[in-house]
Amino acid sequence: MSTYMSKEVREGLKAAQLAALKKTSRLRVLVGDEFHPVLRLWKDGFAVEEETAPALRGLVDIYDGGQHIYQCLIVASEAESGEMRYEFKRNTTALDQAPLDFFRDPQAPVGLLSK
């Protein structure tokens, strides 16, 4: 059996893999006012489609659906098999409230009832 595949078949398989990754991923990266689908996310970085995403650099936000999950400082790493990979210089979990600068006792009363 031959393992040779024509160029058209290889390109078709690569396009099908990218389409499947875009369909299954809920993750998006926000750059300026534009969202780009994240194909894969790992501990040290993420990948987007090489053809549609612009050259990303600097501060970006990563969303899971509508939920803001990370604010990241990124740098381009490499392009491989239709993906542009980026590495995190800084990856901070996004919070919905400001962090406290004091210890809050979990047993403290929530409010004060007055007469």
Buried (B, 14 or more C-beta within 10 A) or exposed (E): EEEEEEEEEEEEEEEEBBEEBBEEBEBBBBBEEEEBBBBEBEEEBBBBBBEEBEEBEEEBBBBBEEEBBBBBEBEEBEEEEBBBBBBBEEBEEEEEEEEEEEEEEEEEEEEEEEE
